[in-house]
Amino acid sequence: MIRRIGGGPRLSAATVHGGLVYVSGHVPDDLSTGVEDQARQVLAKIDAILAEAGTDKARILTATVWLPAIGDFAAFNTVWDAWVPPGEAPARACVESRLAHPGIKVEIGCISALPDG
């Protein structure tokens, strides 16, 4: 069975199937802030999506982070490191990429396991 969370005409916020939660790339709502605040906004969205799916950030298997300015890497990591549970860091890629809007400073997507998955 496939379950979609936050489905829309173009994409779902996440798709649940086979014991895994595939979380789409998410961006902040408030683009007027810096990379640290934008990262917190996105990570809060991911927390909420994972909770709705029945899991949490300790079960994230892999994450992909897109930054339009790789110079923000260290600042982003201060927020990421505080968010990831100790000993539960997922496999992660972080790349520099042009994003859909010039005000977006970070986008994050991930794949997480369900507790019984």
Secondary structure, 3 states (H helix, E strand, C coil): CCEEECCCCCCCCEEEECCEEEEEEECCCCCCCCHHHHHHHHHHHHHHHHHHHCCCHHHEEEEEEEECCHHHHHHHHHHHHHHCCCCCCCEEEEEECCCCCCCCCCEEEEEEECCCC
